């Protein structure tokens, strides 16, 4: 199993947000995580990637057979875990190309590979830019600085394409995107999708799932997965909203 | 507080002057002797700066005042060329290099003053006042004020040598004039040096001023530099400071700008025990522009103090200041930006910004903007920030696989790049930025320049790539 989360409890500032979450993702699977706001969707992404301030009080996150609860974020990334941020961070003064090259070569070094040569890097850069339809030069642009909302999200998918992770978590990547940008995101995910790679797609709406067909849909409520199903569940949620889940669970 | 009788250094300076006055004035013009006497009188009646002085509140020199450093230093009798004793870190651009060793103009060929085809004169200030007394007298001491404090007075009274540069009217100096000041004495010395740089009308000069140590001995360097920037002249100054941890540098730069002239200053402080940069810019001709910038990277127990004073004496002048620093360990810093706008100086535009990153809870910075404005139709602003590196950005980078240390480096480098990006000679900018990267990685030390190369670590520079082709 690629990702195996067992009885995960996560607290922020002593407040418990995840309260016994279980989730298993096999290679080749696309999982959608849905649910009302404030139920722990983004906390799950933060816990898997090792963000500071998210304390695992109980349970385990196992990735490729290793428990990663206490692993540094960069090491998790080097093992192939990628997060497309809900709010990509602007980093003035650090150019996109410099940033992405440092990241690519850090990961290669971790795997014991030689750094990409400048020409190989540029070639790859061009390929992946085309994939996500980024037409602008990246040389003089600082990471995410002055990017529109849609550009920022496309840039996340571009980075994913460059880094070729085994497990990609997309945290609300669809929020605020128009239909064209949504298609670009979907295209990027579908291009990376393979029998070796798994996806966890966190979304509030069903819309993205018209373009990325999930194998499984899970509903998080109150810090746990309370319902799982196939792609039909997403359509049902779209139609009926979340209230019936809440009612079912609260009773 | 120290009173005068407790200030051993000050007594030492006064005593030295009394005994060696004739020696100091040997082959010097009368004007120099007169200035020395005046400055000596000032020093007799005024203390060397202490924390009691408002402008020295956060920079403490008192540990120096119990010392009697050597003043009686002689020119070093070296026959070696500059390259044999010092390897310059910045290269790849066209430069004419001149050097000072232990406070004396240093020329292995004993060529004290050089006159170029276009009339450019560069050499020892002692030789210049001998050969060009009129030119010298017209400008010497016309910009600096020895009464600024006890150390500027001490400089006027005791200076021995320095660099002289004269760019005639309408001459554009293509190559950068680089001054490399090196200290390699084993014993504790107090070196007063004095530079005079004159730009004629419609002239242009790029001046690179490097202060370097080539050993670990302590010294006290007290430099005064005067720049005269005539009408429609354009001056670029880059100052690089890479001194050992036991050296104190007091660097007072006085610039007078005439009509429609421009000056761009970048002060890059890589290392040094205690460094105080004083920058006085006098805008006396309309349409003058001063762009003053600095980067400082301090750690251990180092101390940096940048004092910038801009005097908008006439209308329609512009000035801007951007000073950025990273302080780690127990390092401390001071930024004092003073903008004065005279009553008649309408349409002044003056901006000032100081940003600091503190990498440890023991590092500290005292930043104080000060605007004194007597005109009513002006645009002035100031701002200061003190903070830590952005933790969101750090996590973002680490999530991409970049190690914590590399992420810190990239962020710190990006922080300083806002200043270095203003350096308009590409090769020089790249050299300076490389040195910043080395410094941030902890690789830049004065050892690296030593020809012995005892320990030159080789590190891969992972994030260096020429991206200009993308």
Interface residues (C-beta under 8 A of the other chain):
Chain A: X49 X51 X52 X72 X73 X74 X76 X77 X78 X82 X83 X85 X88 X89 X90 X91 X92 X93 X94 X95 X97 X98 X99 X100 X101 X102 X103 X105 X106 X107 X110 X115 X118 X121 X122 X125 X137 X138 X139 X142 X143 X159 X163
Chain B: X390 X391 X392 X393 X395 X396 X397 X398 X399 X400 X401 X402 X403 X404 X406 X407 X410 X411 X413 X414 X415 X417 X418 X462 X463 X465 X466 X467 X468 X469 X470
